[in-house]
Amino acid sequence: SHAAAAASDIKAFDLLLTKGGADSSPFVLILSAVIIFMNIPILVVATIQLLAFMLFALDKFLSKIGAWRIPEAVLLWIALLGGAAGALAAMKIFRHKTCKKRFTIGIPMMLLLHFSVMVLLLYWEAIGV
């Protein structure tokens, strides 16, 4: 039922706040709250992030061995469709695409866009829009 799902969401959010403590960044707390209250399955979000991370890592590996590469458009689209955090993490860890402005400016801008949309959705949910 809807009431049981709402109670479960509130319990999960309370657990997030009490277990998160001072170590949790505001971004992680807000992202988690949006995922919980907007009923976006965490598995979907995690899968998109992991896919973006893996595609960037694979492209870096392919570039090192001189093999066929993943088109830049594919990397940018997966980042835009929700994988910006995973893409940015892979860029930093593997030092990949760090000289291309499309990526060094575009991926952080996508992450900012995703964050802004999440905050807006959370706000709308809070005020009942």
N, C-alpha and C positions, 0 to 999 in steps of 0.2 A: 504494500500500500504506500501511498504518497507520504503519509504521516510517519510510517516506519522508516522510509528512506530519508526523510528530513531529520528525524531523530538520530539516525546513523551518521548523517552528514555533520550534525552538530557535535556528536560524540567524537568523530574523527578530527574535527577542527579543534576541539578542546584538547584532545590528545596531542595534536600538532603544536599547539601553543605551549602546553605544559612540558612536553618533551623537547621542544625546540630550544628553549632556554635562550640565553644571551648569545650563544654561538651562532644561532641561525640568522642569516642575513634577511633584511626586509624583503628582498626580491624573492627568496625561497618561500618565505611565509605567505606573501601575496600570491605567488604562483600556486602554491599548494591550496590556498583558500579558494582561488578561482576554480581550480580543478575539482575540488570537493563540492562547492556550491553550484557550479554550472553542470555538474554531473558528467563531466568529460572523463571517460575512463582513463585512468592513469596509464594503463597499458598502451593506449593509442598514442598519448603524448610521448611516453618513453620510447616507443617503437620508432616514431618519426625522428626523434633526437638521435637515437642509436643508428638509424639508417643514414642520416646525414653524416654523423661522425665516421661511420664505416666507409661511406663513399669517398670522403675526403682522404681517409687513410689509404684506401685502395688506390686512389688516383696518385697519391704521393709515391706509393710502392711502384706503380706502373711507370711513373716518370723516371724512377731510378733505374729500372731495368730496360728502359727504352721501348716499352710495349705500347699497344693501343691504349689511349687515354679516355677517361670519362669526359664527355663534352662539358665545357664550362656552363653551358645553359642548364644542363641537368643538375649540376652542383648548386647553381643559383636558385633553381626552382625548388629543390628539396629544402633549401634554407628558407625560402619565402613561404613555403607551405607548412611551416612550423618547426623546421629543423635548424633554426639560426643558432641556438645555443650549442647544439652538437657540432655544427659546422665551425663555429668560432673556437670551440675547445680543440677540435682537430687542427685548425689552422695554427693555433698556438703550440700545441704539443708537437706536431710534426713539421712545423715551420713551412707550411704549404700555402701557396697562393698569397704570400705576405708581401709581394712586390706589386701586385695587381690592384689598382684602385677600386675596380669593380668589387673586389672581395674585401679589401681592408676598410673601405668605407661602406660598401653595400651590406655586408653581413651584420656589422654592428647596428646599422640603421634598421635592418629587418628585425633584429633582436629588440631594439627600442620600440618598433612598431608593434611587435607581439606583446611586449610588456604593457604598452599603452592601451592596447585593445583589451587585455586581461583586466587591467585596473578599471577601465571604463565599464566592462561587463560586470565586474564585482560591484562597482558603484551603482549601476542600474539595478542589480539584484537587491542591493541593500535598500534602495529607495522604492523598490516595487514597480519599476517601469516595465 
